[in-house]
Structures are given as structure tokens and as C-alpha cells.
Amino acid sequence: MSDFIPNIIKVDLDADIQKQFDSASPKGRSRISRQYILDNLRGVYNSSDGKVIIITGKTARKFASIAYEPKMRITPYLVDALQNAVFEYISNSDKLRDDDFDKFAYYSITFDIGGKLYKALLNIGIDKNNKWTLYDINPMEEI
């Protein structure tokens, strides 16, 4: 990731979904996150640089597979992240991550979660037909 801090997305910890996260177990947070993506975010969006990126059921499954609390907290902000992240680079897929994608594009974004800043890379899978799909956010680390 580059050294500068890209656009910062502030997470509203008073939002209803955040209150659901507060009262849920780690497994419950994953379930809430997955369902939120399926119910509210599946669709087609434009990235900050005009690429067409889709959020799918695969996004929901992958994104909610790890019960990392900061990652769950940003669930409602995935579209904002796509629209504000800064392109970093594209690399070939090692196929160990996912056989569906030939390449991955990486975009950096920063989240403010309760006053703590987290720098993250959006991982966008690119298939053989040049379809771009939000696959994961990894790494995501406090700065």
C-alpha cells in the first residue's frame, strides 16, 4: 500500500447495524454482515476510477468468513469504499485464493472506526471476461 492516507470513511457506531454487532457473538457478527451484503449491497457500482465493480453473494461469503470485528463494522460502507478508494496496482492471481479470478486489482482506503484509523486494501477479482468483483478487504490494519 502507498504511504499516504487515502480518503477516510467514518463509520457511524450509532447506526442500527452497529448496535446489532455490539450485541452479537463473533459468529453472529459474521452472519449479520453476510446478510446485510446480500440484502442491501448486491449490485453493480462504479469505482473511484470509473471501473464497473459488482458485489455478489461470493463477496458476502468471503467478506463474512472471518470474524475480524473492524472488518464487520465497515460492512455498510463497502459501496462508499469502492467509490472513494485509491487504485494501487493489479497482479496476477496465484489461483490459491480463488479459481474464478485471473487477476486482482487492489485499491486502498482508510476507515475511522470509533476514532481508530484502519488502512485497508480492497481486493477486486478480475475474471477471464474482465468482470470485476469485490472479493475481500485484506489486509486491514490499525494505523
C-alpha positions, 0 to 999 in steps of 0.5 A, spaced: 500 500 500 502 507 498 504 511 504 499 516 504 492 516 507 487 515 502 480 518 503 477 516 510 470 513 511 467 514 518 463 509 520 457 511 524 457 506 531 450 509 532 447 506 526 442 500 527 447 495 524 452 497 529 448 496 535 446 489 532 454 487 532 455 490 539 450 485 541 452 479 537 457 473 538 463 473 533 459 468 529 453 472 529 457 478 527 459 474 521 452 472 519 449 479 520 454 482 515 453 476 510 446 478 510 446 485 510 451 484 503 446 480 500 440 484 502 442 491 501 449 491 497 448 486 491 449 490 485 453 493 480 457 500 482 462 504 479 469 505 482 473 511 484 476 510 477 470 509 473 471 501 473 464 497 473 465 493 480 459 488 482 458 485 489 455 478 489 453 473 494 461 470 493 463 477 496 458 476 502 461 469 503 468 471 503 467 478 506 463 474 512 468 468 513 472 471 518 470 474 524 475 480 524 470 485 528 473 492 524 472 488 518 464 487 520 463 494 522 465 497 515 460 492 512 455 498 510 460 502 507 463 497 502 459 501 496 462 508 499 469 504 499 469 502 492 467 509 490 472 513 494 478 508 494 485 509 491 487 504 485 494 501 487 496 496 482 493 489 479 497 482 479 496 476 477 492 471 481 496 465 484 489 461 483 490 459 491 485 464 493 480 463 488 479 459 481 474 464 478 479 470 478 485 471 473 487 477 476 486 482 482 486 489 482 487 492 489 485 499 491 486 502 498 482 506 503 482 508 510 476 507 515 475 511 522 472 506 526 470 509 533 476 514 532 481 508 530 484 509 523 484 502 519 488 502 512 485 497 508 486 494 501 480 492 497 481 486 493 477 486 486 477 479 482 478 480 475 475 474 471 477 471 464 471 476 461 474 482 465 468 482 470 470 485 476 468 483 483 469 485 490 472 479 493 475 481 500 478 487 504 485 484 506 489 486 509 486 491 514 490 494 519 490 499 525 494 505 523 
